[in-house]
Amino acid sequence: MRKLLLLLLLVLPIASHSRVKTGIEVLRDRDFAGLRGKRVGLVTNPSGVDSSLKSTIDILFEAPGVDLVALFGPEHGVRGDAYAGDHVADSKDSRTGLPVYSIYGPYREPSQEMLEGIDVMVYDIQDVGTRSYTFISTLGLVMRACAKKGIEVMVLDRPNPLGGLKIEGNVVEPGFFSFVSQFRIPYVYGMTVGEFARMINSEGMNHGQKGNEPHLYCKLTVIPMEGWTRDMTYMDTGLPWVLPSPNIPYPQSAINYPSAGIAGDCGFLNIGIGYNLPFGTFAAEWIDADALMDKLVSYDLPGVSFRPIHYKPFYGAWKGVLLHGVQYEYTDYAAATLTLTQFYVMQAIGELYPEQNPFKTGKARVEMLGKICGTDYVMKLFSKNLMVSDMIDYWNKDVESFRDLSSKYYLYF
């Protein structure tokens, strides 16, 4: 009896955390209904796996009655062999022999020729929950291309690693649509990819980067997860994490991405890229780490703590250079505002080192920041004095209206 109780203590915590089934597993439980007897295309990357780490490519290729005929490679490629920003080339998948069409190169969406003979296009990629990550742009463009040809799209849903409650940032404004701001949504949008697909298909958002192309509705099916709720971050799901891209190696990296990525594009701070804490730090050669930490602590920001850190990146522009700064940790995730962390860090640096203002030294990638923020107005407000109070109202202005809109398409509560 004692041995049995010990065994239960060892097993039950694992079982209690392994309660989320992703769309691919639900589809398999349904005996691949909707795909049997059809010619199937698949948009995926290495993050498209089941809970045993088997690739969706191999699952569908082996599925009885399913004719997987083509693969489509977004940024990083279907097997993850292309680095961030590298063009993905057309090729043949070495494991299955299937043709792989690039949709991150000369084409950002499948051409009508690539779609020839496909009955259903399946999408299965782990999203990161932030607008500027390109996978949701790819999804929308695939939906639009398939709509032109009358091809059904099936989205295999996966968790939003930030959870489904965080919504932060203004929506994209006219003149600032791009591949990193494809849709009129906030920077952090609080939806799963399945919910997002339902919204853009119904709300007429799926119109092209410049916003001047007609909306096309596609026949859309979403295979929902089982066991996911909106208050879950990825760490709560019990699912294995397969990095969707090289600089998102851990679930925490997905949370840190919207907390630091904009500061990274300001050009004057290392944010852990090139080190083993991508998007997890703010550092430079000229920073006094203790002084920066003390300044940030004085702000009494809800839900986030800081500590001094000193490190040398392994690669990149700061390779081998000793940097000083802060690492941060969310101690109360619900209370924290992810995107503002980086703005408060830049405010603290502006108070300590006013001569380092990246907008005055020319280090800031101003055009790219406009694309990422979906407007140039946020940085126009912030850049003068590096004060969060100057931009926070504008940054938050669309949050509640988008929450009302997006909630109509929720699949989980």
Secondary structure, DSSP 4 states (H G I P E B T S, - for coil): -HHHHHHHHHHHHHHHH---B-HHHHHHHTTTTTTTTSEEEEEE-TT-B-TT--BHHHHHHHSTT-EEEEEEE-TT-TTS-S-TTPPPPPEE-TTT--EEEESSSS-SS--TTTTTT-SEEEEE----SBTTSTHHHHHHHHHHHHHHHT-EEEEE----TT-SS--BSPPP-TT--BTTB-SS--SB----HHHHHHHHHHTT--S-TTS-S------EEEE--BS--TT--GGGS-PPP--SSTT--SHHHHHHHHHHHHHHTTSS-B-SBTTBSTTSEEEETT--HHHHHHHHHHTT-TTEEEEEEEE--SSSTTTT--EEEEEEEESSTTT--TTHHHHHHHHHHHHH-GGG-HHHHT-S-HHHHHHHHTSSHHHHHHHTT--HHHHHHHHHTTHHHHHHHHGGG-S--
